[in-house]
Amino acid sequence: MPAPARGRQHRSMSKSSTSVRFAAVGDIHVTKDSAGTLRGFFAKAADSADALLLCGDLTDYGTAEEAHILADELGAVSVPVVAVLGNHDYESGTPETVCEILTKAGVRVLDGGACEIEGVGIAGTKGFAGGFGRGSLGAWGEPAIKLFVKETLQEAMKLESALAKLRTPRRIALLHYSPIAGTVAGEPVEIFPFLGSSRLEEPLLRYPVDAVLHGHAHRGTLEGKTINGLPVYNVAKPLLQRTRPGQPPFRLIELPRDVEPARAESTADTA
């Protein structure tokens, strides 16, 4: 059984006796100029939910300076924070430094791991590219192609391992790359293979969840479904800002506290 997420335990909004609410957002892309610009946003998200979920591309270049700025901005958050990294967080070649800085700030960073918040299990990993359906890249030919596909398969195995650890009646899968083509629709078709992979969907068929959250596709689609009907939400901040003007750019996902199987209810339109 995964341990509960640690760190921030108090909150200003009273908890609901019937549901657990998660504020989710990805692609924050913190830069050295972001200091002082996100505290209000994070505080509003925290006031609306029982936990904050971050779907990768937390920083712009994956530097220690950017990670420290993000950690400082998250100081306004009084609820547990769970995150996965994105491709931008790897750009400087030191994702472990980003992870370490955020972990010291109380963020639970998942890389094939799982945790539990308010009785809801969360399995997370970055994911990787490779394409969807019949357009998926196969491990054939040059060694570089095989290495590329191997990376995708390893990320899918991380997700499956994390999901297998969960024993909670409610479960969320946290990713950066998309597991379906539906939520990257809107992006140029030519770059679909770099936005996610159907191989990330396969573990979700064996270990169903109440909601799948990802980012990465800034010009994608807000919602889609896996082939077994699981709801998938693209919570990339640029997408939320463009499609929901006047609303805070995070998505609220609400799960009932009862033990009967159910799907997540998105309350994004009322955030």
Buried (B, 14 or more C-beta within 10 A) or exposed (E): EBEEBEBBEEBEEEEEEEBBBBBBBBBBBBBEEBBEEBBEBBBBBBBBBBBBBBBBBBBBBBBBBBBBBBBBBBEBBBBBBBBBBBBBBBBBEBBEBBBBBBBEBBBBBBBBBBBBBBEBBBBBBBBBBBBBEEEBBEEEEEEEEBEBBEBBBBBBBBBBBBBEBBEBBBBBBBBBBBBBBBBBBBBEEEEBBBBBBBBBBBBBEEBBBBBBBBBBBBBBBBEBBBEEEBBBBBBBBBBBBEBBEEBBBBBBBBBBBEEEEEBBBBBBEEB
